[in-house]
């Protein structure tokens, strides 16, 4: 089998099913987000809530350093973030604070897996993850104008042009709904 054919098959499986039967769930109506903070870089970092970015479409990726699918998608997520960052889409990654010894540990780890440009937050005690019902990684919460509009379960091929176009389409549809 040629490399090109394998790539096409992989891309279709990754985009169309993302490894799950129904990986993308867009809600009929936006939902309020839990009133829980995550902390920028470390437990002592500045506190933010996912609703603190009301003018942006937020891709909040909940991940773990012990999750192989999470690690595989970091490079793609990093490139995705660079491509969409100036178009009103903010990418944040959130992991349990207990996995890190400090900011240097985080930085070295993200560099190793090519996620060094991602906006990194920690969930101190897992409260935000628990309130959202997220108990597996990776799990991505889609936030538009301070409200949860959907989720993506499992890893995604974030740097794929079709995935990027799909995210732009979701953003446009949500903004059109609100007008």
N, C-alpha and C positions, 0 to 999 in steps of 0.2 A: 504494500500500500504506500502511495507516495506521501511525502510530508505535507503537501498541500491538501490532500484529501483528509488526512488525519487532523490537520488544523481546522478544516471546515467542520468536520464531525465534532471536534472538541468545542468549537465556537458555538455551534448550534446547541449542543448539550448544555454548555455553560450559560448561554444567553437564554435559551428557551426554557430550560428547566432549572438552571442554577443548582442542579443536583437534588432538587426537591420537587415534589409534585406541584405544589402551588407556592413558589418561593416569594412572590411579590403580592402583598395584600394592601390595596389602597382602600381606605374606608369611605363609605358613602358620605359621612359627615366627619369633620375634624374633631379630635378629642383633646380635652385638657391634659396637660402634662403634669406629672407629680411635682409637688413643691419641694424637690430635693436638689441639693447642690452636688456638683462634682468640682474637683479642684484642679486647677491648671498645673500640670507637671508633677506636683507632689501634694501630700496631705496638708502641707503648710502653704500651698499656693493659693492664688486668688480663687474665690468661690464663684461658680457660675451655675445657672439653671439652664436647661435646654430652651426655656422660654425667654432667655435673656438676649436672644438674637432675633427680634421681631421683624426685622427688615430682610432677613436672609432665609433662603431655603437651606436647611441643615441636614446633612447626612451624618448621623451619630452612630458610629460603628462600635458596638460593644464586642470586645475581644479579650483573649487571654494569651499570655506568653507561652502557655502550655498547650495551645490549640494549633495543630498542624495546618488546618485550612486557614486559620487566621494569619499565620505566618506567611503562607503562600500568597495571600492576597495583599499583604502590606505594600509591596513594590507597585502593584497595579493601582492600589488606592492612593498611594503617594503621587503617581503620575496623573491619575484622575483629578486629584485635588489641584495640581498645578494647572491643568487644562481648564477647569471650571471655576476656579477661585475668583477670577475677575468678572464673572458673569452672575454674581449673586448667589453662588452656591458655596456654603462653608462646610468643610469636612472636619469632623472631630472624631478622635478615637478615644474610647473610654475603657479602662481596664481596672480590675480590683487593685486597690492600694497595697494590699498585702503581698502582691507579687514583686514589689520593687524595694530595693535597698536605698534608693534615693534617685535624684535627677541624673547623676552620672551613669548609673546603672540603666536607666531608661534610655538615655541618649546613645550609649554604646550598643544596646540591644536593637534600637530602631535603626541605627546605622548599619548594623550587621545584616538586617533584613530589608534594607532600602526603604525605610519609612521615616527617615530623619526629618522630612519637611512637614510631616503631619502635626496637626494641633492636638497635643496629648493631654488627656485629663485622667484623673483617678477617681474612682467611686470608693470613698473611705471604707465603708462597712458593707458595701453591696446594696445599700438601701434603695438607690435609684433603680438598679437592675431588678431588685425584688419587687418594687412598686410597679414596674413596667411588666412584670411577669417574665423576665428574661433570665433563664437558667442554663442556657447553652450558648456557645460561641461558634462562629460569629453570628451576630444578630444586629441588624441595622434598623434604626428608627428614623423615619423620614418626618421632618418637621418643616412646616411652612407657616411663616408669620406667627411663631410662638405656639402653634398647635400641632399635635401629632396627626399626620394624615395617612400613615401607612407604615409597613415594615417589609424588610427583606430578610428572609431566613436563610442562613447558610452563606457560604462564600460566593463571591461574584467575580467576574472577569471585568473589573472596573475600568480598565484602560481600553476596552473594546469600544470602537466607535458606535456600534449599535447600542451598547449599554449607555454610553454618554448621551446619545440622542434620545433614548428612552427616558432618562432622568430629566432632560430638558423638557420633554413632552409632558411628563407628570407635573413638573413645576409650572409650565404654561397652563395646563388644564386647571390646576388648583388656583392659580391667580385669576383665571377667567371666571371660575365659580364665585370668587369673592367679589367680583365687580358687577 
